[in-house]
Amino acid sequence: MRLPCRGAIFLAALAVVFICPAVAAYGVAPRPQVICIASSSPVESPVGFYAKQPRGCNFHERGQPAAYAYLLEMRRIHWLHWGARIAVGSGKALANMVGPVAARVRLSVPSTVCGHRVFTLARFKFNHGGFGKGMQLDRRLSGCR
Protein backbone atom coordinates (compact mmCIF):
# COMPACT_ATOMS: atom_id res chain seq x y z
CA MET A 1 0.00 0.00 0.00
CA ARG A 2 1.40 3.37 -0.99
CA LEU A 3 0.96 6.36 1.26
CA PRO A 4 0.69 9.83 -0.13
CA CYS A 5 3.76 12.02 0.47
CA ARG A 6 2.06 13.88 3.34
CA GLY A 7 1.21 10.61 5.06
CA ALA A 8 4.85 9.43 4.91
CA ILE A 9 6.08 12.75 6.30
CA PHE A 10 3.51 12.58 9.10
CA LEU A 11 4.58 9.05 10.05
CA ALA A 12 8.28 10.04 10.02
CA ALA A 13 7.58 13.05 12.25
CA LEU A 14 5.54 10.88 14.60
CA ALA A 15 8.42 8.42 14.87
CA VAL A 16 10.84 11.22 15.74
CA VAL A 17 8.51 12.56 18.44
CA PHE A 18 8.24 9.18 20.16
CA ILE A 19 11.67 7.63 19.54
CA CYS A 20 14.06 10.56 20.16
CA PRO A 21 12.99 11.25 23.78
CA ALA A 22 13.32 7.55 24.57
CA VAL A 23 16.87 7.46 23.19
CA ALA A 24 17.78 10.63 25.07
CA ALA A 25 16.38 9.29 28.32
CA TYR A 26 18.08 5.89 28.21
CA GLY A 27 21.14 5.83 26.01
CA VAL A 28 22.87 9.19 25.80
CA ALA A 29 24.90 10.58 28.70
CA PRO A 30 24.81 14.36 29.13
CA ARG A 31 27.96 16.20 28.16
CA PRO A 32 30.11 16.82 31.23
CA GLN A 33 31.05 20.18 32.64
CA VAL A 34 34.29 21.26 34.27
CA ILE A 35 34.70 23.12 37.54
CA CYS A 36 36.65 26.37 37.19
CA ILE A 37 37.89 28.30 40.22
CA ALA A 38 37.26 32.03 40.59
CA SER A 39 40.54 33.94 40.46
CA SER A 40 39.74 35.77 43.70
CA SER A 41 39.07 32.57 45.68
CA PRO A 42 40.15 32.47 49.31
CA VAL A 43 43.09 30.14 49.92
CA GLU A 44 41.28 27.99 52.51
CA SER A 45 38.31 26.92 50.37
CA PRO A 46 38.26 27.49 46.62
CA VAL A 47 35.13 29.08 45.14
CA GLY A 48 34.22 27.75 41.75
CA PHE A 49 31.52 27.37 39.10
CA TYR A 50 30.41 24.73 36.61
CA ALA A 51 31.21 25.48 32.97
CA LYS A 52 30.79 23.90 29.54
CA GLN A 53 33.41 24.90 26.98
CA PRO A 54 34.73 27.86 28.99
CA ARG A 55 36.85 30.45 27.14
CA GLY A 56 38.96 30.75 30.29
CA CYS A 57 39.33 28.52 33.32
CA ASN A 58 41.43 28.20 36.46
CA PHE A 59 41.89 24.43 36.75
CA HIS A 60 42.33 23.39 40.39
CA GLU A 61 43.91 20.27 41.88
CA ARG A 62 41.37 18.43 44.03
CA GLY A 63 41.94 18.53 47.78
CA GLN A 64 44.47 21.36 47.68
CA PRO A 65 44.15 25.01 48.76
CA ALA A 66 43.45 27.62 46.08
CA ALA A 67 47.10 28.69 45.94
CA TYR A 68 48.91 29.28 42.65
CA ALA A 69 50.91 26.08 43.16
CA TYR A 70 47.67 24.08 42.70
CA LEU A 71 46.04 26.14 39.94
CA LEU A 72 46.64 26.26 36.22
CA GLU A 73 45.09 29.31 34.60
CA MET A 74 44.17 29.05 30.92
CA ARG A 75 42.73 31.82 28.76
CA ARG A 76 41.55 32.11 25.16
CA ILE A 77 40.65 28.42 25.07
CA HIS A 78 39.37 27.12 21.73
CA TRP A 79 37.70 23.73 22.20
CA LEU A 80 38.51 21.33 19.37
CA HIS A 81 36.22 18.64 20.84
CA TRP A 82 33.78 18.50 23.76
CA GLY A 83 32.21 15.07 24.02
CA ALA A 84 30.67 12.76 26.59
CA ARG A 85 34.03 11.18 27.54
CA ILE A 86 36.78 13.67 26.62
CA ALA A 87 37.27 17.32 25.77
CA VAL A 88 40.32 18.77 24.02
CA GLY A 89 41.16 22.44 23.74
CA SER A 90 44.06 24.78 23.05
CA GLY A 91 44.80 28.20 24.43
CA LYS A 92 47.23 30.20 26.56
CA ALA A 93 48.38 29.00 29.97
CA LEU A 94 49.51 31.77 32.29
CA ALA A 95 52.82 30.60 33.72
CA ASN A 96 54.14 32.33 36.82
CA MET A 97 57.03 34.74 36.00
CA VAL A 98 56.94 33.68 32.32
CA GLY A 99 53.63 34.96 30.96
CA PRO A 100 51.22 33.32 28.55
CA VAL A 101 52.49 30.19 26.78
CA ALA A 102 50.73 28.03 24.19
CA ALA A 103 49.15 24.97 25.77
CA ARG A 104 46.64 22.22 25.13
CA VAL A 105 44.32 20.67 27.69
CA ARG A 106 42.66 17.26 27.60
CA LEU A 107 39.79 16.67 30.04
CA SER A 108 38.66 13.12 30.77
CA VAL A 109 37.26 10.66 33.34
CA PRO A 110 33.75 12.11 33.71
CA SER A 111 31.90 11.40 36.95
CA THR A 112 28.46 12.28 38.26
CA VAL A 113 28.56 14.00 41.65
CA CYS A 114 25.80 16.04 43.31
CA GLY A 115 23.66 15.84 40.18
CA HIS A 116 26.35 17.29 37.90
CA ARG A 117 28.43 15.33 35.41
CA VAL A 118 31.97 16.75 35.52
CA PHE A 119 35.39 15.93 34.10
CA THR A 120 37.75 14.86 36.91
CA LEU A 121 41.14 14.65 35.17
CA ALA A 122 43.03 17.29 33.18
CA ARG A 123 46.26 16.71 31.25
CA PHE A 124 48.23 19.63 29.88
CA LYS A 125 50.67 19.80 26.98
CA PHE A 126 53.21 22.60 26.56
CA ASN A 127 55.39 23.18 23.47
CA HIS A 128 56.13 19.88 21.73
CA GLY A 129 56.04 17.53 24.72
CA GLY A 130 53.31 14.97 25.32
CA PHE A 131 50.42 15.38 27.70
CA GLY A 132 51.68 15.37 31.28
CA LYS A 133 50.80 13.14 34.22
CA GLY A 134 47.58 14.95 34.88
CA MET A 135 45.79 16.96 37.52
CA GLN A 136 42.94 15.47 39.54
CA LEU A 137 40.22 18.13 39.25
CA ASP A 138 37.55 19.16 41.73
CA ARG A 139 34.50 16.88 41.53
CA ARG A 140 32.00 19.09 43.33
CA LEU A 141 31.56 22.56 44.67
CA SER A 142 31.37 23.14 48.40
CA GLY A 143 27.92 22.46 49.78
CA CYS A 144 27.24 19.99 46.94
CA ARG A 145 25.68 22.56 44.62
Secondary structure, DSSP 4 states (H G I P E B T S, - for coil): -PPPHHHHHHHHHHHHHHHHHHHHHHT-PPPPBEEEE-TT--SSS--EEEESS-SSEEEEBTTS-SSGGGEEEEEEEEEEEE-SS-EEEEEEEEETTTEEEEEEEEEEEEEEETTEEEEEEEEEEETTS---S-EEBP-S-TT--
